[in-house]
């Protein structure tokens, strides 16, 4: 075996081709950062697993031009639950904490989607494959990981042949699920209950939409004592999941046969003549755990490797997607020289509170039901407001204006900020948009003020006026570049030295005004 075949050098090694790993890889590859994605399975999973994408996840798909392709596999439902003895009996509607179409339209340019994970993953993989910077290798597992100050050394094994391979990476992203080999190799422990409950699921096909009619919801909670559980749509057409808890005294369900589950589904539906076609039976354990830390040197944990959640609240896959994007763009900034390594300290600092909140909700027996306003705030809180803009190209959201670098929003009194943006030395692109007074006000900009925003929509600086535009913008850009080791984004107006680097051209736009400076 030659060294060329047994050793690989790569900027970022990503372990796991689920939603977290694919999202991280895309965020890197879109910016031209070399990455290798390895997956233990021989192909993507054919199981629906998670079935809902929340607002923020769909906003990310929209920003990548994937919204329509994702929705091609979506089921048209209202984001509520329905509770009754059987699908054929009377019942009531219960809120799941996900916004309706009308509620979504107020706060976002998109809306949640009822999409099975086995539709989403191929969409993400095809998008990733369109970038030359990414390589994907299936049937490849990680057997050992060593993380140090100079990078990460991982030992891979070809599942089919057993052939070992060593990969040296500057950074590693562990996205290999709840039983993460990366996490185990790093010696990072999980804390929290790992056996909250157990459930058996059946993936089946049956013409239930005919029975349900206009009662098109994301989840149906069945209370019949002989078939208590949930039924939820698992993809287009009449593809469904039935799940039931394995309570004390019902351990026989752990080894349930197709006929046993078929009988329970008939009871749950309320149709003794129904002939559901069961495609797969599975079992899983409810857990609500957090890794003691999300990082060791240059190795990071994302998704289920960092936090395990029960299905309550529907946040597992969505939290994983957000993790992957957050870490992906930050790694890209560091590897492109747009930011110092200290920017990576913000990954866990910013993602852990969200993971803690969502994990705690999933552990709550009543966590499925939540107030829409509270849940939506937890989902999109922290990003700038969505406001529609009119232009010759049609309607665009303020969120659509965000790019790979920094975005500076101003009101009509923009001259000082245009001059500051033209003069500031920065390593990353800086795009400037002049907004009309109403849109500017919706973003908290008044008079000659301005707002600086990161790629994920998080504000990086806000100023009420342009009295010290040049100094303020230089400080914020330097802070966003993480020039000073161990410090994140400074408060607006804080002092800081700008990082020297390549100066990208900035674009100045406002309604009826478009100008590019080099």
JOURZI-V880842 format. One record per residue. N is the residue number from 0. RES is the residue in one small letter. SS is DSSP state (hx for helix, st for strand, lp for the rest). PHI is phi in whole degrees, -180 to 180 (none if undefined). NEAR is the number of other ideal C-beta (glycine too) atoms within 10 Angstrom. Layout:
# JOURZI-V880842
n=N res=RES ss=SS phi=PHI near=NEAR
n=N res=RES ss=SS phi=PHI near=NEAR
This chain:
# JOURZI-V880842
n=0 res=x ss=lp phi=none near=9
n=1 res=x ss=lp phi=-80 near=6
n=2 res=x ss=hx phi=-62 near=7
n=3 res=x ss=hx phi=-61 near=7
n=4 res=x ss=hx phi=-87 near=9
n=5 res=x ss=hx phi=-98 near=12
n=6 res=x ss=st phi=-129 near=12
n=7 res=x ss=st phi=-135 near=17
n=8 res=x ss=st phi=-110 near=12
n=9 res=x ss=st phi=-150 near=19
n=10 res=x ss=st phi=-69 near=18
n=11 res=x ss=st phi=-135 near=28
n=12 res=x ss=st phi=-104 near=28
n=13 res=x ss=st phi=-114 near=33
n=14 res=x ss=st phi=-109 near=31
n=15 res=x ss=lp phi=113 near=30
n=16 res=x ss=lp phi=-106 near=26
n=17 res=x ss=lp phi=-87 near=28
n=18 res=x ss=hx phi=-57 near=29
n=19 res=x ss=hx phi=-67 near=31
n=20 res=x ss=hx phi=-67 near=31
n=21 res=x ss=hx phi=-65 near=30
n=22 res=x ss=hx phi=-65 near=29
n=23 res=x ss=hx phi=-61 near=31
n=24 res=x ss=hx phi=-64 near=31
n=25 res=x ss=hx phi=-65 near=25
n=26 res=x ss=hx phi=-59 near=25
n=27 res=x ss=hx phi=-76 near=30
n=28 res=x ss=hx phi=-65 near=24
n=29 res=x ss=lp phi=-62 near=20
n=30 res=x ss=lp phi=-101 near=20
n=31 res=x ss=lp phi=77 near=13
n=32 res=x ss=lp phi=-88 near=24
n=33 res=x ss=lp phi=-65 near=17
n=34 res=x ss=st phi=-149 near=29
n=35 res=x ss=st phi=-119 near=23
n=36 res=x ss=st phi=-107 near=27
n=37 res=x ss=st phi=-117 near=24
n=38 res=x ss=lp phi=-138 near=25
n=39 res=x ss=lp phi=-65 near=18
n=40 res=x ss=lp phi=-71 near=14
n=41 res=x ss=lp phi=-79 near=10
n=42 res=x ss=lp phi=-159 near=11
n=43 res=x ss=lp phi=-65 near=18
n=44 res=x ss=lp phi=-66 near=13
n=45 res=x ss=lp phi=-98 near=11
n=46 res=x ss=lp phi=-99 near=16
n=47 res=x ss=lp phi=-68 near=22
n=48 res=x ss=lp phi=47 near=20
n=49 res=x ss=lp phi=-72 near=22
n=50 res=x ss=lp phi=-131 near=26
n=51 res=x ss=lp phi=-142 near=28
n=52 res=x ss=st phi=-114 near=27
n=53 res=x ss=lp phi=-81 near=29
n=54 res=x ss=hx phi=-57 near=24
n=55 res=x ss=hx phi=-66 near=24
n=56 res=x ss=hx phi=-65 near=26
n=57 res=x ss=hx phi=-72 near=25
n=58 res=x ss=hx phi=-64 near=26
n=59 res=x ss=hx phi=-66 near=24
n=60 res=x ss=hx phi=-59 near=24
n=61 res=x ss=hx phi=-62 near=18
n=62 res=x ss=hx phi=-65 near=21
n=63 res=x ss=lp phi=-95 near=18
n=64 res=x ss=lp phi=75 near=9
n=65 res=x ss=lp phi=-109 near=18
n=66 res=x ss=hx phi=-59 near=18
n=67 res=x ss=hx phi=-64 near=9
n=68 res=x ss=hx phi=-66 near=17
n=69 res=x ss=hx phi=-65 near=21
n=70 res=x ss=hx phi=-70 near=18
n=71 res=x ss=lp phi=-60 near=11
n=72 res=x ss=lp phi=-105 near=17
n=73 res=x ss=st phi=-88 near=21
n=74 res=x ss=st phi=-102 near=20
n=75 res=x ss=lp phi=-80 near=10
n=76 res=x ss=lp phi=-137 near=19
n=77 res=x ss=st phi=-91 near=17
n=78 res=x ss=st phi=-86 near=24
n=79 res=x ss=st phi=-133 near=21
n=80 res=x ss=st phi=-102 near=22
n=81 res=x ss=st phi=-123 near=20
n=82 res=x ss=st phi=-120 near=16
n=83 res=x ss=st phi=-167 near=18
n=84 res=x ss=lp phi=-68 near=17
n=85 res=x ss=lp phi=-144 near=20
n=86 res=x ss=lp phi=-65 near=21
n=87 res=x ss=lp phi=-89 near=13
n=88 res=x ss=lp phi=-97 near=11
n=89 res=x ss=lp phi=-70 near=7
n=90 res=x ss=st phi=-157 near=19
n=91 res=x ss=st phi=-136 near=10
n=92 res=x ss=st phi=-96 near=12
n=93 res=x ss=st phi=-127 near=14
n=94 res=x ss=st phi=-72 near=16
n=95 res=x ss=lp phi=-105 near=23
n=96 res=x ss=lp phi=89 near=24
n=97 res=x ss=lp phi=-103 near=26
n=98 res=x ss=lp phi=-72 near=24
n=99 res=x ss=lp phi=-73 near=14
n=100 res=x ss=hx phi=-58 near=10
n=101 res=x ss=hx phi=-66 near=8
n=102 res=x ss=hx phi=-66 near=16
n=103 res=x ss=hx phi=-63 near=21
n=104 res=x ss=hx phi=-63 near=14
n=105 res=x ss=hx phi=-76 near=9
n=106 res=x ss=hx phi=-116 near=15
n=107 res=x ss=lp phi=-152 near=24
n=108 res=x ss=lp phi=-80 near=21
n=109 res=x ss=lp phi=-135 near=23
n=110 res=x ss=lp phi=-149 near=22
n=111 res=x ss=lp phi=-59 near=27
n=112 res=x ss=st phi=-133 near=24
n=113 res=x ss=st phi=-88 near=26
n=114 res=x ss=st phi=-127 near=27
n=115 res=x ss=lp phi=-73 near=25
n=116 res=x ss=hx phi=-61 near=21
n=117 res=x ss=hx phi=-78 near=18
n=118 res=x ss=hx phi=-93 near=20
n=119 res=x ss=hx phi=-64 near=29
n=120 res=x ss=hx phi=-59 near=19
n=121 res=x ss=hx phi=-62 near=14
n=122 res=x ss=hx phi=-62 near=18
n=123 res=x ss=hx phi=-66 near=25
n=124 res=x ss=hx phi=-65 near=19
n=125 res=x ss=hx phi=-63 near=11
n=126 res=x ss=hx phi=-65 near=20
n=127 res=x ss=hx phi=-62 near=23
n=128 res=x ss=hx phi=-66 near=12
n=129 res=x ss=lp phi=-79 near=10
n=130 res=x ss=lp phi=-109 near=16
n=131 res=x ss=lp phi=-68 near=9
n=132 res=x ss=lp phi=-77 near=17
n=133 res=x ss=st phi=-106 near=23
n=134 res=x ss=st phi=-123 near=16
n=135 res=x ss=st phi=-125 near=18
n=136 res=x ss=st phi=-132 near=14
n=137 res=x ss=lp phi=-85 near=15
n=138 res=x ss=lp phi=52 near=15
n=139 res=x ss=st phi=-133 near=22
n=140 res=x ss=st phi=-114 near=16
n=141 res=x ss=st phi=-94 near=23
n=142 res=x ss=st phi=-108 near=11
n=143 res=x ss=st phi=-160 near=15
n=144 res=x ss=st phi=-138 near=24
n=145 res=x ss=st phi=-126 near=15
n=146 res=x ss=st phi=-114 near=22
n=147 res=x ss=st phi=-139 near=11
n=148 res=x ss=lp phi=-66 near=6
n=149 res=x ss=lp phi=-91 near=10
n=150 res=x ss=st phi=140 near=19
n=151 res=x ss=st phi=-127 near=26
n=152 res=x ss=st phi=-115 near=16
n=153 res=x ss=st phi=-122 near=27
n=154 res=x ss=st phi=-102 near=15
n=155 res=x ss=st phi=-108 near=23
n=156 res=x ss=st phi=-136 near=18
n=157 res=x ss=st phi=-70 near=13
n=158 res=x ss=lp phi=-63 near=15
n=159 res=x ss=lp phi=-77 near=10
n=160 res=x ss=lp phi=-104 near=8
n=161 res=x ss=lp phi=80 near=7
n=162 res=x ss=lp phi=-66 near=13
n=163 res=x ss=st phi=-85 near=13
n=164 res=x ss=st phi=-152 near=17
n=165 res=x ss=st phi=-106 near=14
n=166 res=x ss=st phi=-119 near=21
n=167 res=x ss=st phi=-104 near=14
n=168 res=x ss=st phi=-128 near=24
n=169 res=x ss=st phi=-67 near=18
n=170 res=x ss=st phi=-137 near=26
n=171 res=x ss=st phi=-129 near=30
n=172 res=x ss=st phi=-114 near=32
n=173 res=x ss=st phi=-89 near=34
n=174 res=x ss=lp phi=-122 near=32
n=175 res=x ss=lp phi=-99 near=28
n=176 res=x ss=lp phi=84 near=20
n=177 res=x ss=lp phi=-62 near=18
n=178 res=x ss=lp phi=-107 near=10
n=179 res=x ss=lp phi=-53 near=25
n=180 res=x ss=hx phi=-70 near=20
n=181 res=x ss=hx phi=-64 near=28
n=182 res=x ss=hx phi=-61 near=25
n=183 res=x ss=hx phi=-63 near=17
n=184 res=x ss=hx phi=-63 near=21
n=185 res=x ss=hx phi=-79 near=24
n=186 res=x ss=lp phi=74 near=10
n=187 res=x ss=lp phi=-96 near=20
n=188 res=x ss=lp phi=-93 near=11
n=189 res=x ss=st phi=-106 near=18
n=190 res=x ss=st phi=-126 near=9
n=191 res=x ss=lp phi=122 near=16
n=192 res=x ss=lp phi=-67 near=14
n=193 res=x ss=lp phi=-104 near=13
n=194 res=x ss=lp phi=-144 near=8
n=195 res=x ss=lp phi=-70 near=17
n=196 res=x ss=st phi=-166 near=15
n=197 res=x ss=st phi=-132 near=16
n=198 res=x ss=st phi=-144 near=20
n=199 res=x ss=st phi=-116 near=22
n=200 res=x ss=st phi=-125 near=22
n=201 res=x ss=st phi=-130 near=24
n=202 res=x ss=st phi=-89 near=21
n=203 res=x ss=st phi=-145 near=24
n=204 res=x ss=st phi=-123 near=16
n=205 res=x ss=lp phi=-165 near=22
n=206 res=x ss=lp phi=-79 near=13
n=207 res=x ss=hx phi=-81 near=20
n=208 res=x ss=hx phi=-63 near=14
n=209 res=x ss=hx phi=-61 near=8
n=210 res=x ss=hx phi=-71 near=14
n=211 res=x ss=hx phi=-75 near=17
n=212 res=x ss=lp phi=62 near=7
n=213 res=x ss=lp phi=-85 near=5
n=214 res=x ss=lp phi=-83 near=16
n=215 res=x ss=lp phi=-99 near=15
n=216 res=x ss=st phi=-122 near=22
n=217 res=x ss=st phi=-81 near=20
n=218 res=x ss=st phi=-156 near=23
n=219 res=x ss=st phi=-122 near=24
n=220 res=x ss=st phi=-97 near=19
n=221 res=x ss=st phi=-98 near=27
n=222 res=x ss=lp phi=-108 near=14
n=223 res=x ss=lp phi=-59 near=17
n=224 res=x ss=lp phi=-62 near=7
n=225 res=x ss=lp phi=-95 near=10
n=226 res=x ss=lp phi=-154 near=21
n=227 res=x ss=lp phi=-56 near=17
n=228 res=x ss=st phi=165 near=23
n=229 res=x ss=st phi=-128 near=19
n=230 res=x ss=st phi=-127 near=27
n=231 res=x ss=st phi=-144 near=23
n=232 res=x ss=st phi=-65 near=27
n=233 res=x ss=lp phi=-128 near=28
n=234 res=x ss=lp phi=132 near=21
n=235 res=x ss=lp phi=-65 near=15
n=236 res=x ss=lp phi=77 near=11
n=237 res=x ss=lp phi=-94 near=16
n=238 res=x ss=st phi=-111 near=18
n=239 res=x ss=st phi=-136 near=22
n=240 res=x ss=st phi=-119 near=23
n=241 res=x ss=st phi=-116 near=27
n=242 res=x ss=st phi=-130 near=18
n=243 res=x ss=st phi=-140 near=22
n=244 res=x ss=st phi=-71 near=14
n=245 res=x ss=lp phi=-95 near=17
n=246 res=x ss=lp phi=-80 near=12
n=247 res=x ss=lp phi=-54 near=5
n=248 res=x ss=lp phi=93 near=6
n=249 res=x ss=lp phi=-123 near=14
n=250 res=x ss=hx phi=-60 near=10
n=251 res=x ss=hx phi=-60 near=10
n=252 res=x ss=hx phi=-68 near=18
n=253 res=x ss=hx phi=-60 near=11
n=254 res=x ss=hx phi=-117 near=10
n=255 res=x ss=lp phi=-60 near=19
n=256 res=x ss=lp phi=-88 near=11
n=257 res=x ss=hx phi=-59 near=15
n=258 res=x ss=hx phi=-66 near=9
n=259 res=x ss=hx phi=-62 near=15
n=260 res=x ss=hx phi=-72 near=22
n=261 res=x ss=hx phi=-63 near=19
n=262 res=x ss=hx phi=-65 near=16
n=263 res=x ss=hx phi=-64 near=23
n=264 res=x ss=hx phi=-64 near=26
n=265 res=x ss=hx phi=-60 near=18
n=266 res=x ss=hx phi=-64 near=18
n=267 res=x ss=hx phi=-61 near=27
n=268 res=x ss=hx phi=-78 near=24
n=269 res=x ss=lp phi=88 near=17
n=270 res=x ss=lp phi=-136 near=18
n=271 res=x ss=lp phi=-66 near=8
n=272 res=x ss=lp phi=-94 near=5
n=273 res=x ss=lp phi=-63 near=18
n=274 res=x ss=lp phi=-119 near=11
n=275 res=x ss=lp phi=-67 near=24
n=276 res=x ss=st phi=-97 near=12
n=277 res=x ss=st phi=-83 near=17
n=278 res=x ss=st phi=-99 near=14
n=279 res=x ss=st phi=-162 near=13
n=280 res=x ss=st phi=-117 near=17
n=281 res=x ss=st phi=-139 near=13
n=282 res=x ss=st phi=-143 near=14
n=283 res=x ss=st phi=-152 near=15
n=284 res=x ss=st phi=-109 near=15
n=285 res=x ss=st phi=-76 near=19
n=286 res=x ss=lp phi=-140 near=21
n=287 res=x ss=lp phi=-137 near=21
n=288 res=x ss=st phi=-132 near=19
n=289 res=x ss=st phi=-125 near=18
n=290 res=x ss=st phi=-68 near=24
n=291 res=x ss=lp phi=-61 near=10
n=292 res=x ss=lp phi=-156 near=14
n=293 res=x ss=lp phi=-101 near=24
n=294 res=x ss=st phi=-153 near=20
n=295 res=x ss=st phi=-139 near=21
n=296 res=x ss=lp phi=53 near=15
n=297 res=x ss=lp phi=-92 near=21
n=298 res=x ss=st phi=-108 near=26
n=299 res=x ss=st phi=-124 near=31
n=300 res=x ss=st phi=-111 near=30
n=301 res=x ss=lp phi=-135 near=36
n=302 res=x ss=hx phi=62 near=30
n=303 res=x ss=hx phi=-63 near=27
n=304 res=x ss=hx phi=-67 near=32
n=305 res=x ss=lp phi=-99 near=30
n=306 res=x ss=st phi=-157 near=30
n=307 res=x ss=st phi=-108 near=27
n=308 res=x ss=lp phi=-128 near=28
n=309 res=x ss=lp phi=-78 near=24
n=310 res=x ss=lp phi=-69 near=23
n=311 res=x ss=lp phi=-60 near=23
n=312 res=x ss=lp phi=92 near=28
n=313 res=x ss=lp phi=65 near=28
n=314 res=x ss=lp phi=-105 near=28
n=315 res=x ss=hx phi=-59 near=25
n=316 res=x ss=hx phi=-66 near=25
n=317 res=x ss=hx phi=-65 near=25
n=318 res=x ss=hx phi=-62 near=29
n=319 res=x ss=hx phi=-64 near=30
n=320 res=x ss=hx phi=-62 near=28
n=321 res=x ss=hx phi=-65 near=27
n=322 res=x ss=hx phi=-57 near=30
n=323 res=x ss=hx phi=-59 near=29
n=324 res=x ss=hx phi=-67 near=23
n=325 res=x ss=hx phi=-60 near=23
n=326 res=x ss=hx phi=-69 near=32
n=327 res=x ss=hx phi=-61 near=30
n=328 res=x ss=hx phi=-70 near=23
n=329 res=x ss=hx phi=-70 near=25
n=330 res=x ss=hx phi=-61 near=28
n=331 res=x ss=hx phi=-61 near=25
n=332 res=x ss=hx phi=-60 near=25
n=333 res=x ss=hx phi=-67 near=21
n=334 res=x ss=hx phi=-72 near=20
n=335 res=x ss=lp phi=-86 near=18
n=336 res=x ss=lp phi=82 near=13
n=337 res=x ss=lp phi=-83 near=26
n=338 res=x ss=lp phi=-148 near=24
n=339 res=x ss=lp phi=-82 near=20
n=340 res=x ss=hx phi=-57 near=14
n=341 res=x ss=hx phi=-63 near=16
n=342 res=x ss=hx phi=-60 near=22
n=343 res=x ss=hx phi=-69 near=19
n=344 res=x ss=hx phi=-63 near=17
n=345 res=x ss=hx phi=-76 near=19
n=346 res=x ss=hx phi=-59 near=20
n=347 res=x ss=hx phi=-68 near=20
n=348 res=x ss=hx phi=-58 near=10
n=349 res=x ss=hx phi=-93 near=17
n=350 res=x ss=hx phi=-88 near=21
n=351 res=x ss=hx phi=-61 near=16
n=352 res=x ss=hx phi=-59 near=11
n=353 res=x ss=hx phi=-68 near=20
n=354 res=x ss=hx phi=-63 near=24
n=355 res=x ss=hx phi=-62 near=13
n=356 res=x ss=hx phi=-62 near=14
n=357 res=x ss=hx phi=-69 near=25
n=358 res=x ss=hx phi=-67 near=24
n=359 res=x ss=hx phi=-63 near=15
n=360 res=x ss=hx phi=-62 near=23
n=361 res=x ss=hx phi=-68 near=24
n=362 res=x ss=hx phi=-81 near=19
n=363 res=x ss=lp phi=-75 near=14
n=364 res=x ss=lp phi=-56 near=9
n=365 res=x ss=lp phi=-101 near=8
n=366 res=x ss=lp phi=-69 near=21
n=367 res=x ss=lp phi=-67 near=21
n=368 res=x ss=lp phi=-96 near=17
n=369 res=x ss=lp phi=-154 near=19
n=370 res=x ss=lp phi=-62 near=10
n=371 res=x ss=hx phi=-61 near=17
n=372 res=x ss=hx phi=-62 near=11
n=373 res=x ss=hx phi=-65 near=11
n=374 res=x ss=hx phi=-68 near=22
n=375 res=x ss=hx phi=-68 near=23
n=376 res=x ss=hx phi=-62 near=12
n=377 res=x ss=hx phi=-66 near=20
n=378 res=x ss=hx phi=-75 near=26
n=379 res=x ss=hx phi=-107 near=19
n=380 res=x ss=lp phi=-58 near=9
n=381 res=x ss=lp phi=108 near=14
n=382 res=x ss=st phi=-88 near=19
n=383 res=x ss=lp phi=-68 near=22
n=384 res=x ss=lp phi=-73 near=15
n=385 res=x ss=lp phi=-87 near=22
n=386 res=x ss=lp phi=-139 near=17
n=387 res=x ss=st phi=-77 near=13
n=388 res=x ss=st phi=-118 near=19
n=389 res=x ss=lp phi=-98 near=11
n=390 res=x ss=lp phi=-152 near=11
n=391 res=x ss=lp phi=-63 near=7
n=392 res=x ss=lp phi=-90 near=7
n=393 res=x ss=lp phi=103 near=7
n=394 res=x ss=lp phi=-74 near=10
n=395 res=x ss=st phi=-135 near=14
n=396 res=x ss=st phi=-86 near=18
n=397 res=x ss=hx phi=-57 near=25
n=398 res=x ss=hx phi=-68 near=21
n=399 res=x ss=hx phi=-70 near=15
n=400 res=x ss=hx phi=-84 near=16
n=401 res=x ss=lp phi=-73 near=23
n=402 res=x ss=lp phi=-123 near=15
n=403 res=x ss=lp phi=-78 near=18
n=404 res=x ss=lp phi=-106 near=21
n=405 res=x ss=st phi=-100 near=27
n=406 res=x ss=st phi=-123 near=23
n=407 res=x ss=st phi=-112 near=26
n=408 res=x ss=st phi=-101 near=28
n=409 res=x ss=st phi=-132 near=28
n=410 res=x ss=lp phi=-91 near=24
n=411 res=x ss=lp phi=-61 near=15
n=412 res=x ss=lp phi=-87 near=18
n=413 res=x ss=lp phi=-112 near=24
n=414 res=x ss=hx phi=-55 near=13
n=415 res=x ss=hx phi=-66 near=18
n=416 res=x ss=hx phi=-74 near=26
n=417 res=x ss=hx phi=-62 near=18
n=418 res=x ss=hx phi=-65 near=14
n=419 res=x ss=hx phi=-65 near=23
n=420 res=x ss=hx phi=-66 near=26
n=421 res=x ss=hx phi=-69 near=16
n=422 res=x ss=hx phi=-93 near=12
n=423 res=x ss=lp phi=-70 near=21
n=424 res=x ss=lp phi=-89 near=13
n=425 res=x ss=lp phi=-147 near=25
n=426 res=x ss=lp phi=-86 near=23
n=427 res=x ss=lp phi=-107 near=22
n=428 res=x ss=lp phi=-60 near=18
n=429 res=x ss=st phi=-133 near=24
n=430 res=x ss=st phi=-108 near=22
n=431 res=x ss=st phi=-115 near=25
n=432 res=x ss=st phi=-122 near=23
n=433 res=x ss=st phi=-91 near=25
n=434 res=x ss=lp phi=-107 near=24
n=435 res=x ss=lp phi=-72 near=14
n=436 res=x ss=hx phi=-58 near=13
n=437 res=x ss=hx phi=-70 near=9
n=438 res=x ss=hx phi=-66 near=21
n=439 res=x ss=hx phi=-59 near=26
n=440 res=x ss=hx phi=-62 near=14
n=441 res=x ss=hx phi=-63 near=15
n=442 res=x ss=lp phi=-94 near=22
n=443 res=x ss=lp phi=84 near=14
n=444 res=x ss=lp phi=-103 near=21
n=445 res=x ss=lp phi=-128 near=13
n=446 res=x ss=lp phi=56 near=13
n=447 res=x ss=lp phi=-100 near=19
n=448 res=x ss=lp phi=-77 near=20
n=449 res=x ss=st phi=-156 near=30
n=450 res=x ss=st phi=-135 near=23
n=451 res=x ss=st phi=-103 near=25
n=452 res=x ss=st phi=-132 near=26
n=453 res=x ss=lp phi=-81 near=21
n=454 res=x ss=lp phi=-61 near=24
n=455 res=x ss=lp phi=-89 near=20
n=456 res=x ss=lp phi=88 near=20
n=457 res=x ss=st phi=-82 near=15
n=458 res=x ss=st phi=-61 near=18
n=459 res=x ss=st phi=-112 near=20
n=460 res=x ss=st phi=-179 near=24
n=461 res=x ss=st phi=-141 near=19
n=462 res=x ss=st phi=-136 near=21
n=463 res=x ss=lp phi=-77 near=14
n=464 res=x ss=lp phi=-154 near=14
n=465 res=x ss=lp phi=-107 near=22
n=466 res=x ss=lp phi=-58 near=11
n=467 res=x ss=lp phi=-132 near=14
n=468 res=x ss=hx phi=-56 near=24
n=469 res=x ss=hx phi=-63 near=16
n=470 res=x ss=hx phi=-65 near=14
n=471 res=x ss=hx phi=-64 near=23
n=472 res=x ss=hx phi=-69 near=29
n=473 res=x ss=hx phi=-60 near=21
n=474 res=x ss=hx phi=-65 near=22
n=475 res=x ss=hx phi=-68 near=29
n=476 res=x ss=hx phi=-66 near=28
n=477 res=x ss=hx phi=-62 near=22
n=478 res=x ss=hx phi=-66 near=26
n=479 res=x ss=hx phi=-64 near=28
n=480 res=x ss=lp phi=-85 near=26
n=481 res=x ss=lp phi=53 near=24
n=482 res=x ss=lp phi=-67 near=19
n=483 res=x ss=lp phi=-90 near=15
n=484 res=x ss=lp phi=-53 near=9
n=485 res=x ss=lp phi=85 near=9
n=486 res=x ss=lp phi=-119 near=16
n=487 res=x ss=lp phi=-92 near=15
n=488 res=x ss=lp phi=-69 near=19
n=489 res=x ss=lp phi=-80 near=17
n=490 res=x ss=lp phi=-67 near=10
n=491 res=x ss=lp phi=-52 near=19
n=492 res=x ss=lp phi=90 near=15
n=493 res=x ss=lp phi=-69 near=14
n=494 res=x ss=lp phi=-77 near=11
n=495 res=x ss=lp phi=176 near=18
n=496 res=x ss=lp phi=-91 near=11
n=497 res=x ss=lp phi=-68 near=18
n=498 res=x ss=lp phi=-80 near=22
n=499 res=x ss=lp phi=-74 near=11
n=500 res=x ss=lp phi=171 near=16
n=501 res=x ss=lp phi=-64 near=12
n=502 res=x ss=lp phi=-98 near=16
n=503 res=x ss=lp phi=-82 near=16
n=504 res=x ss=lp phi=-64 near=11
n=505 res=x ss=st phi=-115 near=21
n=506 res=x ss=st phi=-113 near=17
n=507 res=x ss=st phi=-114 near=20
n=508 res=x ss=st phi=-136 near=17
n=509 res=x ss=st phi=-155 near=20
n=510 res=x ss=lp phi=-52 near=15
n=511 res=x ss=lp phi=78 near=9
n=512 res=x ss=st phi=-143 near=11
n=513 res=x ss=st phi=-142 near=12
n=514 res=x ss=st phi=-150 near=12
n=515 res=x ss=st phi=-118 near=10
n=516 res=x ss=st phi=-116 near=11
n=517 res=x ss=lp phi=-120 near=7
